[in-house]
C-alpha cells in the first residue's frame, strides 16, 4: 500500500510538471477565445428579432475584430456600421447594446467612436 502511494505521488508530481509546461499556452488560447466572445444584451436580441436582422458566426468574428481594434484605441461606447446594421456596443464589456437598420439610423448620441466594417 505504501509503495502504491509513493508511486501515485510521483506520477502526480510528474503530471503537475506537465500541466505547468502546457498551462501558459492553454491560458493564452483561453484569452484568445475570450477576446472573440461578444455578448448580446437582451435588449439587442429583442431588436434583432423585431427588426428581422441576423448575426451569423462570420458576422460575430468581424464585430469581434472591430471591437478589439476600438478597445486598443481607448474607445468605450461605439457605433459599428456593418452590412445593413447600425450596432451600438460597449467595447470595454464586448457587449452589443442595441441594433438598428441603417435606413432608420438618424442621430446617435453618447458614443465616442464609429467604425465602418466592410
Buried (B, 14 or more C-beta within 10 A) or exposed (E): EEEEEEEEEEEEEEEEEEEEEEEEEEEEEEEEEEBBEBEBBEEBBEBBEEBEBEBEEEBBEBBBBBBBBBBEEEBBBBBBBBBEBBBBBBBBBBBBBBBBBEEEEEEEEEBEBEBEBE
